[in-house]
Amino acid sequence: MPASAIGSTGALRPTTAFLLCKDEFSHMNVARVFTVGFGIASVGLLLDTSAVCESAGTSGLDLVHQLNDALESVYDHVAPAVVVIDISKNANPSNGNNPFEGFDFFHGPQGDEGGDQPDQSEGSGFIVRSDGYILTNNHVIEGADKIQVKLKDGRVLTARLIGADDRTDVAVIKIEGANLPVVDVADSDLVKVGQLVCAIGTPYKFEYTFTTGVVSAKGRNELLADKYEDYIQTDAAINPGNSGGPLCDIDGKVIGMNTLIHGLNRGLGFAISSNLFKQVSDQLISTGKIVRPWLGIIIESLSGDNRGDLFKGVDKGVVIRTVQADTPAAKSDLRPADVITEVDGV
């Protein structure tokens, strides 16, 4: 940043001055460079740099404290509405035809298989209504004979299944209890790549584990066969047991439901977007099931990577990926790469 000095005419002329401030963390042995806006170099005025350096150091530390306070607030606000889900079910050996090969869900460690011993597993969920409705993943509770929910205040309550949808991997369960905290749900369409996010869950039975990261991408799909997908990708540390837990923004609002990881999870976690799980859960709470019109198309989110460049001028809608044969869509004018922007005026 240029400073100024007084020339022979008495006018200010540009020059440059720097203040070198030794970093207070001496073990790092780092010098930070700050600039001074105006100085009177020609008269050799010695400036007291201690106040400037102290101010710069304090400002940086204040920012760290502000971020720390914000993260603490997210946990304090969200964690009471997050639940640990314990399920027991009869063993169900794999048939060798696994559509999720290459991906791992966040279910917890399994019990011993064999004989009549039931499988025991854990997942996570979050309360969305004060009358006890909880959202989680379908794969967490699928086939469960018994579902128990543990709250952060120590209460353990039996839950009943309201409805589940395997196409989106969303399920709704319900508990009966008083003074139940709830989460706030945000509009996932407003999520930006690069923004800070936080995850809460029960990885490997470590209850209420809190991790942070960023949104790595949004609009991810084509991860699983025959699924309705709209995933938010994140590098926040999430592991088995996180299934069904919330992915939150820095304001403590839920933007996604943690669902699966890729391989050994080298920073590749995926959460169902809040707009998708809210649409599904509202219908499950209302009717207990999902009714979908059948067109015979497979669609993708328009917000996916690079799609904005392919469809310039179109800022909403879905892209047709596939038109299946012998379906109503195949008999219409719909074609792959078409963008559907509205249906019946909506």
C-alpha positions, 0 to 999 in steps of 0.5 A, spaced: 500 500 500 503 506 497 505 511 503 506 518 501 512 523 503 513 531 502 517 533 496 520 540 495 514 543 493 511 541 500 506 537 496 505 529 498 508 525 493 507 517 493 513 512 496 512 506 500 513 504 507 512 497 510 512 495 518 514 488 519 511 485 525 514 479 529 509 474 530 507 473 537 507 466 536 515 466 537 516 458 535 513 459 528 518 465 527 514 468 522 514 476 520 507 479 518 508 485 513 503 491 514 503 497 510 502 504 513 497 509 508 501 515 509 508 517 512 512 523 512 518 520 510 522 526 508 523 528 515 525 522 518 519 521 523 520 515 527 513 511 527 511 507 533 509 500 530 507 497 537 500 499 537 499 497 529 502 490 530 498 489 537 492 492 533 493 487 527 494 481 532 488 482 536 484 483 530 486 476 527 485 473 534 478 476 535 476 473 528 478 466 531 474 467 537 468 469 533 468 463 529 469 459 535 463 462 538 459 461 532 461 453 531 459 453 539 453 456 538 451 451 532 452 445 536 449 448 542 443 450 538 442 443 534 445 438 538 439 437 543 434 436 537 439 430 534 437 423 536 441 416 537 437 411 533 438 404 536 435 398 532 434 391 532 432 386 526 433 379 524 439 378 520 438 378 513 444 376 508 446 379 502 443 376 496 449 378 492 446 384 488 447 390 491 446 396 488 450 400 493 457 397 491 462 402 492 458 406 497 458 406 504 452 408 508 453 411 515 450 405 519 453 403 525 457 397 527 453 391 526 452 385 531 454 378 530 451 374 524 448 367 525 443 363 528 437 367 531 441 373 534 438 379 531 443 385 528 444 391 532 446 397 529 446 405 530 444 411 526 442 418 527 436 422 526 433 429 528 427 432 530 423 436 526 416 437 530 415 438 537 410 433 537 415 428 536 416 427 528 424 425 527 427 424 520 432 419 518 435 414 513 430 409 510 436 404 510 437 406 518 431 403 520 429 398 514 427 391 517 427 394 524 423 390 529 424 395 534 426 402 534 429 406 540 431 413 540 436 416 545 435 424 546 441 428 548 438 429 555 438 422 557 431 420 555 430 413 551 424 412 548 421 407 543 419 410 536 414 407 531 415 408 523 410 413 520 413 412 513 419 410 509 421 411 502 427 407 499 427 411 492 430 417 496 432 413 502 428 418 507 424 415 513 420 418 518 419 415 525 415 418 531 416 418 539 412 421 544 415 426 549 414 432 552 419 438 551 422 436 545 427 440 541 427 441 534 431 443 528 431 449 523 431 447 516 434 451 511 433 452 503 438 448 500 437 451 493 441 457 497 447 453 499 453 455 496 460 451 494 465 453 499 461 455 505 462 452 512 458 446 514 457 442 521 455 435 522 453 431 528 452 424 529 454 418 532 460 415 528 462 408 531 458 409 537 461 416 539 455 419 540 454 427 538 460 427 535 461 434 532 465 435 525 466 441 520 468 442 513 465 445 507 460 444 501 465 441 496 459 440 491 452 440 490 447 437 486 450 431 486 447 425 482 448 418 478 451 415 485 446 410 486 441 406 481 434 407 481 434 413 486 431 420 486 438 424 488 440 431 490 446 430 494 450 435 497 457 433 497 462 435 503 469 434 506 466 434 513 468 428 517 462 423 517 463 415 518 459 409 520 453 411 525 452 418 522 447 416 517 440 420 518 444 426 522 444 433 520 448 437 516 448 444 518 450 451 516 454 456 520 447 459 522 445 452 525 440 450 520 439 444 517 441 443 509 442 436 508 441 429 511 448 425 512 447 419 508 453 415 504 460 416 503 464 414 497 469 408 499 474 409 505 471 416 505 477 420 503 473 427 504 467 424 500 461 425 504 454 426 501 448 429 504 440 429 501 439 436 500 434 439 505 429 441 500 428 433 497 428 430 504 423 436 506 418 434 500 418 427 502 418 427 509 412 432 509 408 427 504 410 421 509 407 425 515 401 426 511 399 420 508 405 415 510 407 413 503 409 416 497 405 417 491 409 419 484 406 420 477 410 415 472 413 418 466 418 414 465 424 419 465 430 419 469 432 426 471 438 430 474 438 437 478 440 443 474 444 446 479 449 440 478 457 442 476 457 445 469 450 444 467 450 452 468 454 452 462 450 448 458 443 451 459 445 458 459 439 463 461 435 457 464 436 458 472 431 453 474 428 446 473 431 439 472 434 436 466 432 429 463 437 424 463 434 418 460 427 417 457 425 410 458 422 405 452 415 404 452 413 409 457 408 415 457 414 420 456 417 415 450 410 417 447 411 424 448 416 429 445 420 429 451 428 427 449 434 426 453 437 433 455 431 437 455 430 441 461 423 441 464 422 448 468 415 447 470 409 442 470 402 444 470 404 452 471 408 450 477 
